[in-house]
Amino acid sequence: MRASNILLIITATTTALMAGLFFSYSISVSLGLGKLNDKEFLNAMQNINREIQNIPFFICFFGTLLLLPITSFLRYKKQSFLLLFIATLFYSVGVFAVTVFVNVPLNNTLELFDLASASSASAKQMRNIFEDRWNFWNNIRSLSSLCSVFFVILACVYNGHKLKNN
């Protein structure tokens, strides 16, 4: 198996892992958290936002950001280039940029919130500032990462079809 094919498989795997993370959060975790009272919700989100910052997450999150354009570049003169380029755009803008410019700043604001001394009213206010906006943009990340993985899978299928016909 050629190195470019192995790289395509690794790229597909990391892209799918990120899509699965955002999708799972959108369809289950956020729904469960939504059932908590204000202080429980804020406490859970503070803990989740701290715990997500781990080596496996960073490898997949930043790995995908690097692998997609590299894999695209290596296929520049091949038909699958356009599919991988589109996947790169979805991930770079809809996942990475949204994370950096929207979700992380919201997480940072929440991290600075002193939950231990917060009144019920201030906890409710913080939740109102945070929850709907964070969930909306996480759904954008979910949709974007699903689109990205879709185009990577198409590139893999197309690549497999080309190999079979050669």
C-alpha positions in Angstrom: 0.0 0.0 0.0 1.3 3.4 -1.0 2.1 6.0 1.7 -0.4 8.4 0.2 -3.1 5.8 0.6 -2.1 5.1 4.3 -2.2 8.9 4.9 -5.7 9.0 3.3 -6.9 6.3 5.7 -5.4 8.1 8.7 -7.0 11.3 7.6 -10.4 9.6 7.2 -10.0 8.1 10.7 -9.2 11.4 12.5 -11.8 13.3 10.6 -14.4 10.6 11.5 -13.4 10.7 15.1 -13.9 14.4 15.3 -17.2 14.2 13.5 -18.3 11.5 16.0 -17.3 13.6 18.9 -19.2 16.7 17.8 -22.2 14.7 16.6 -22.4 12.6 19.8 -22.3 15.8 21.9 -25.0 17.5 19.8 -27.5 14.5 19.9 -26.9 13.3 23.5 -24.6 15.1 25.9 -26.1 18.6 25.3 -29.6 17.2 25.7 -28.7 15.5 29.0 -27.0 18.6 30.3 -30.0 20.7 29.3 -32.0 18.8 31.9 -29.8 20.0 34.8 -30.5 23.0 36.9 -28.4 26.1 36.3 -25.5 25.4 38.7 -25.3 21.7 37.9 -25.2 22.6 34.2 -22.5 25.2 34.6 -20.4 22.9 36.8 -20.7 20.1 34.3 -19.7 22.3 31.4 -16.8 23.7 33.4 -15.6 20.1 34.0 -16.2 18.9 30.5 -14.3 22.0 29.1 -11.3 21.2 31.3 -11.3 17.4 30.6 -11.6 17.7 26.8 -8.2 19.3 26.8 -6.2 16.0 26.6 -3.7 14.4 24.3 -6.0 12.2 22.3 -8.4 15.1 21.6 -5.5 17.4 20.6 -4.0 14.8 18.3 -7.3 14.3 16.5 -8.4 17.9 16.5 -5.1 19.4 15.3 -4.1 16.3 13.4 -7.1 16.5 11.2 -6.5 20.2 10.7 -3.0 19.3 9.4 -3.8 16.0 7.6 -6.6 17.3 5.5 -4.6 19.9 3.6 -1.5 17.7 3.4 -3.6 14.8 2.0 -5.3 17.2 -0.4 -1.9 18.6 -1.6 -0.5 15.1 -2.2 -3.5 14.4 -4.5 -3.3 17.7 -6.3 -3.2 16.2 -9.8 -5.7 13.4 -9.0 -9.5 13.5 -9.2 -9.9 13.1 -5.4 -8.2 16.4 -4.8 -11.4 18.5 -5.1 -13.2 16.2 -2.6 -10.4 16.5 -0.1 -10.1 20.2 -0.6 -13.8 20.6 0.1 -13.4 18.5 3.2 -10.5 20.7 4.3 -12.6 23.8 3.9 -15.5 22.4 5.9 -13.1 21.4 8.7 -11.0 24.5 8.7 -13.9 27.0 8.7 -16.8 25.1 10.3 -14.8 23.2 12.9 -11.5 24.8 13.6 -12.4 28.5 13.1 -15.7 28.1 15.0 -13.9 26.4 17.9 -11.2 29.1 18.1 -13.4 32.1 17.6 -16.7 31.1 19.3 -16.6 28.0 21.5 -13.3 28.5 23.2 -14.0 32.1 24.1 -17.3 31.0 25.6 -15.5 28.2 27.5 -13.0 30.8 28.8 -15.8 33.1 29.9 -17.4 30.2 31.7 -14.1 29.1 33.3 -13.8 32.5 34.9 -17.3 32.3 36.4 -17.0 31.7 40.1 -19.7 29.1 40.5 -19.0 28.5 44.2 -20.1 32.0 45.2 -22.6 32.6 42.5 -26.2 33.4 43.3 -29.1 31.5 41.6 -29.8 34.6 39.6 -26.2 35.0 38.4 -26.0 31.3 37.6 -29.1 31.6 35.5 -27.7 34.7 33.8 -24.4 32.9 32.9 -26.3 29.9 31.6 -28.4 32.2 29.4 -25.3 33.8 28.0 -23.5 30.5 27.4 -25.8 27.5 26.7 -27.8 28.4 23.6 -24.9 30.1 21.8 -22.5 27.3 22.7 -24.9 24.6 21.5 -25.8 26.4 18.3 -22.1 26.7 17.3 -21.4 23.1 18.4 -24.2 22.0 16.0 -22.4 24.0 13.3 -19.2 22.1 14.2 -21.1 18.9 14.1 -22.6 19.6 10.7 -19.3 20.8 9.3 -17.4 17.9 10.6 -20.0 15.5 9.2 -19.7 17.2 5.8 -16.0 17.0 6.0 -16.0 13.3 6.8 -18.5 12.7 4.0 -16.1 14.2 1.4 -13.2 12.3 2.8 -15.1 9.1 2.5 -16.0 9.9 -1.0 -12.3 10.5 -1.7 -11.6 7.1 -0.2 -14.3 5.4 -2.3 -13.1 7.2 -5.4 -9.5 6.3 -4.6 -10.5 2.6 -4.1 -12.5 2.6 -7.3 -9.5 4.0 -9.2 -7.1 1.4 -7.7 -9.5 -1.4 -8.6 -9.8 -0.2 -12.2 -6.0 0.1 -12.7 
